[in-house]
Each structure stands twice: as structure tokens, then as C-alpha cells.
Amino acid sequence: MSLSLEMTMVKKTLPFTKEQIQKIIRKNPTPFHIYDEKGIRENARRLYKAFSWAKDFKNYFAVKALPNPFILKILKKKGMGTDCSSLPELLLSEKVGIIGEDIMFTSNDTPADEFVKAHELGAIINLDDISHIDFLERALGGKLPQTICFRYNPGPKRTGGVQLGDPKEAKYGLTEEQLFKAYQVAKEKGATRFGLHTMFASNELDPAYHLATAKMLFELVVAIKKKLGIRMEFINLGGGFGVAHKPEDVPLDIETLSSEIKKLYTHLIMANGLDPLRIVMESGRMITGPYGFLVTTVRHLKHTYKEYVGLDASMANLMRPGMYGAYHHITVLGKEDKPANHKYDVTGSLCENNDKFAIDRMLPEVERGDILVIHDTGAHGHAMGFNYNGKLRSAELLLRANGEVVQIRRAETFDDYTATLDLKNLEKFKP
Ligand SMILES: *Cc1c(COP(=O)(O)O)cnc(C)c1O
């Protein structure tokens, strides 16, 4: 495979100045996540432009990445739908008027009531297992939806030189044999419109993986038509499109990827008379990830066996470094041009030693009161937040395209922390 990669480094830039942030902090104390509306909109436009050759292309934004309805509203305006996998995500989508076939319900281990709600909303239901055909049919009172999609698990298959995953490990999807059976059964039960989905990559920057996904799905569309006479209406490439977190990462070249997919489409789909076939995806991370920033203040500096920078943010605001060892770039605001000649562990205040945003990170000399900006927190950042250790989730702000700043979620308070406790009963309670 010869994709031309642009071997340039990503410059980790900020959409705001230090003065702007200082002004914002006067009204909104740190820590907070701030999202760059202009960046999100331009990125969405770029994706849709890259796939403009594909008829009715759509990205169903994976709500789990950034479940804030203000963001969903921006994405809706850009032509996106939602990819939901739970009842609350469906309800959030409904709140901003993303309903009907603009919802892809890609769930697993799903309870009946969630299938019912998804169907009520008119969502496209994407089944994770062959046994779910009967389960869904029963949940909906004996009738399968007209439109049905299945999630394919390629198991140990190789395509285009890419190993598609470890069959022992992936809990998702149907085997190839089950997949053919499933379409047959669904058709017999009255389904008339069909989709095919897969997802095996995660945060993948190598276009070869995404191209292999497209190729595999196109080939299956051809095989399913030949074997079962069933014509696929759409393929769903899933998510897993990567974000260039490190300055040396080569960003995913979406234009080249799209034109390579177009070539495959011509050779496999058009050549077999299966055009038009809709191409959709359900990317979350790539859509908002690079356009979120966790803004935090240095509380303490500590010198023991190592040098520590202690922040007012913690793992409760951004779990990825602590949980996966994920790299998130850090800018010391106002010191961008100073040499990064000090080695620090950058920590939060949780009583867990993995509450570190960075280990052995080279930064300019940091002082108490410095503002640190942690990059690429626009997906799986605030969303993964939790209350362990009495840590309260931060606010979310939106930097509008016109420079205005809007609070789109306030910070949690102690009342939020205790909202699920029966404190009235506590007074009467005698141990
Ligand atoms: C998480 C997820 C996505 C989105 O993945 P990204 O990493 O945001 O691209 C899409 N589809 C399914 C089924 C998922 O679980």
C-alpha cells in the first residue's frame, strides 16, 4: 500500500492567548476544559469535504467522546448524527433533535428497554450478536425494524497486510459465518434495508488500518450480494480514527484516505454494479479530541526523589494518562519559547500514584501559579470523569468562533456529590 504521508510534525498550538485565558480564569476558576468551536467546525467541514464524492456520507458522532448537548448541536449543524450506545446517550441526542436515522445505535450487551427507545426514536439499530435478532424482535413486540445493521468481527483475518485484531479478545460483533446467517434470518423476518458495520482499530493514525476496514467491508458487500442476493444500503466504517497527540505523530491524512477508499469503491462496488452504497462512520475522538484543552493551575512544586508539579486538576478531569499511560501534550502558558530543560512528573491530588498527567516530561521551569494547558482533551476527557476521593468534576467552557466564552456545563459542587444520598434520613438514622 503506498499512501503518501506528509512527514511533518504537528505543532501543538493553542486557539487562545495567555491574556485571553487569564481573563477567562477571573470568571471561571481552574480547572476547566475549554473547547474550540472554530476548530471543531473547520475539522467537520474538512471531513465532509474529503468524502464529498460519497453520496450521503455521514459521520455519526460517538456521543461517549464528548457527551455535551451544546457540542452535539454544533455537530448537528455540520451534518452529523450521533452514535449512541446507551439510553442516556439516546436521550441526550433526542434533546438536541438528532433523531430518526440520524442516530446509529451501536451497543453491546444491550437491555431490552434501550432497544425499545432506540426504535421509538427511529434510530438505525446495529446488532452486536446473532442472538439479538430474536431478542430485538421480542423487545419490539414481535416485529423486526425495516432497517437492520450488523457488526462484523473479522477475527484473525488479515486484509491488505493488516492484522485485524485478536479474536480471543474482542467481545464485539458476529463471526463471518454468523453474519451471513444473520442477514438471511433478518430478511426472512421482514427486514428490507441493510447495513454492515465493523470497528477494530482504536486511535489509529496509520491509514492502512482504515483502508483495510473499507476494503474488507466492500468485499463483504459483494459476497453477501452474490451469496444471499441481499443488497447492502450502507457500510459503517466505525470509529478509531486517531489523534496526533505527540508532536512527532504523523496526523491521519483524511483526504488521501478518502481518495484511496474511493478507488476501492470504484473497483469493488461500482464494478460489481452495487453503486450507490452509502459510506458512513462513527468517529468521536477525531472529531472533537484535538479541540479540547484542560486548563489548570500549578498549586505546589515538590522536590523529593523526583521533581513534581502539583496541579489543581486531577485524574478525575482527565483519566487517559493515568489509565492508559496516554501522552497528552502540556504547554506552560506564556513559556512556549523557553527551553524545555526541566524534567517533571506532573500530578493531580488523588490518593493514587497513577494520578499523573505526565511522567519525566521535559518542560520549561515551572513556578507556582503557572497555568498549564493539557492538550487534546476534547474526547474521553471530561466524559470519563468520576468522583473518587471526593474529586468534583470541572466546568466545560466553549470558546465561540467570535471569541466569546460560554459555560456549557458548570463545575460540580458538594451538593452534586451528595445528591444521590438520603441526607434527610441520615439525621433520623440511629446506628
Ligand atoms: C467508541 C466507539 C466509537 C468511536 O470511537 P472513536 O475512538 O471516538 O473513533 C465508534 N463506534 C463504537 C461502536 C464505539 O464503541
The ligand as an SDF file (V2000), in Angstrom:
LIG
                    3D

 15 15  0  0  0  0  0  0  0  0999 V2000
  -16.0510    4.2460   20.8550 C   0  0  0  0  0  0  0  0  0  0  0  0
  -16.7430    3.8480   19.6510 C   0  0  0  0  0  0  0  0  0  0  0  0
  -16.7150    4.6400   18.5140 C   0  0  0  0  0  0  0  0  0  0  0  0
  -15.9140    5.8840   18.4180 C   0  0  0  0  0  0  0  0  0  0  0  0
  -14.5620    5.6360   18.5500 O   0  0  0  0  0  0  0  0  0  0  0  0
  -13.5380    6.8340   18.3750 P   0  0  0  0  0  0  0  0  0  0  0  0
  -12.3280    6.3680   19.1040 O   0  0  0  0  0  0  0  0  0  0  0  0
  -14.1640    8.0050   19.0010 O   0  0  0  0  0  0  0  0  0  0  0  0
  -13.3290    6.9930   16.9320 O   0  0  0  0  0  0  0  0  0  0  0  0
  -17.4500    4.2570   17.4280 C   0  0  0  0  0  0  0  0  0  0  0  0
  -18.1900    3.1360   17.4450 N   0  0  0  0  0  0  0  0  0  0  0  0
  -18.2230    2.3360   18.5170 C   0  0  0  0  0  0  0  0  0  0  0  0
  -19.0530    1.1240   18.4600 C   0  0  0  0  0  0  0  0  0  0  0  0
  -17.5130    2.6570   19.6530 C   0  0  0  0  0  0  0  0  0  0  0  0
  -17.5650    1.8630   20.7170 O   0  0  0  0  0  0  0  0  0  0  0  0
  1  2  1  0
  2  3  1  0
  2 14  2  0
  3  4  1  0
  3 10  2  0
  4  5  1  0
  5  6  1  0
  6  7  2  0
  6  8  1  0
  6  9  1  0
 10 11  1  0
 11 12  2  0
 12 13  1  0
 12 14  1  0
 14 15  1  0
M  END
$$$$
